Amino acid sequence: MALFIDVEVTPEAAADAEIAAKLAEVCPVDIFAVDDGGALEIVDANLDECVLCRLCIDAAPAGTVTVRKLYDGGAAL
């Protein structure tokens, strides 16, 4: 369980193989992975490694990825 950061991806974006691959590619700390079926997986063990770079937010369609700062009352990045 993450202590500092939570990442939410809409189910539609997580199921889209192209978006999943892009998120896995751009994340510098491997928060995202792609399963055998091409769907997105969030690697819970890496969530607190997030550097708040916004690359995932910028790589996905608007509103499909949300990064929340749990240490700041769950404020979205």
C-alpha positions in Angstrom: 0.0 0.0 0.0 1.3 3.4 -0.9 1.9 6.0 1.8 2.5 9.1 -0.3 1.2 8.7 -3.8 -1.8 7.1 -5.4 -2.3 6.8 -9.2 -5.7 6.3 -10.7 -6.3 5.3 -14.4 -9.8 5.1 -15.8 -10.9 1.5 -16.7 -11.2 2.5 -20.4 -7.7 3.8 -20.6 -6.3 0.8 -18.6 -7.9 -1.6 -21.1 -6.5 0.3 -24.1 -3.3 -1.5 -25.1 -1.8 1.6 -26.9 -2.3 3.8 -23.8 -1.1 1.1 -21.5 2.1 0.7 -23.5 2.7 4.4 -23.6 2.3 4.8 -19.8 4.7 1.9 -19.2 7.2 3.5 -21.6 7.2 7.0 -20.1 7.2 6.3 -16.4 10.8 6.7 -15.1 10.1 4.7 -11.9 8.1 1.8 -13.4 4.7 2.4 -11.8 3.0 1.0 -14.9 3.3 -2.4 -16.5 1.5 -4.2 -19.3 0.0 -7.6 -18.7 0.0 -10.5 -21.2 -3.3 -9.2 -22.6 -2.1 -5.7 -23.2 -3.9 -4.1 -20.3 -2.4 -1.7 -17.9 -1.3 -2.8 -14.4 -0.3 -0.5 -11.7 2.8 -1.7 -9.7 1.8 -0.9 -6.2 5.3 -1.4 -4.8 6.6 1.4 -7.0 3.9 4.0 -6.3 5.9 5.9 -3.6 8.8 6.2 -6.0 6.7 8.7 -8.1 8.7 11.8 -8.8 5.6 13.9 -9.8 7.0 14.4 -13.3 3.5 14.4 -14.9 4.8 12.3 -17.9 1.9 9.8 -17.4 -0.7 12.6 -17.2 0.7 14.2 -20.4 1.0 10.8 -22.2 -2.6 9.8 -21.7 -5.9 11.3 -22.9 -7.0 14.2 -20.7 -8.7 13.1 -17.5 -7.7 9.4 -17.8 -4.8 9.5 -15.3 -4.8 11.1 -11.9 -1.9 11.3 -9.5 -2.9 12.0 -5.9 -0.6 13.3 -3.2 -1.8 11.3 -0.2 0.4 13.5 2.1 -1.6 16.5 1.0 -5.1 15.4 1.7 -5.3 13.4 -1.6 -4.8 16.6 -3.7 -4.5 15.8 -7.4 -1.3 16.7 -9.2 
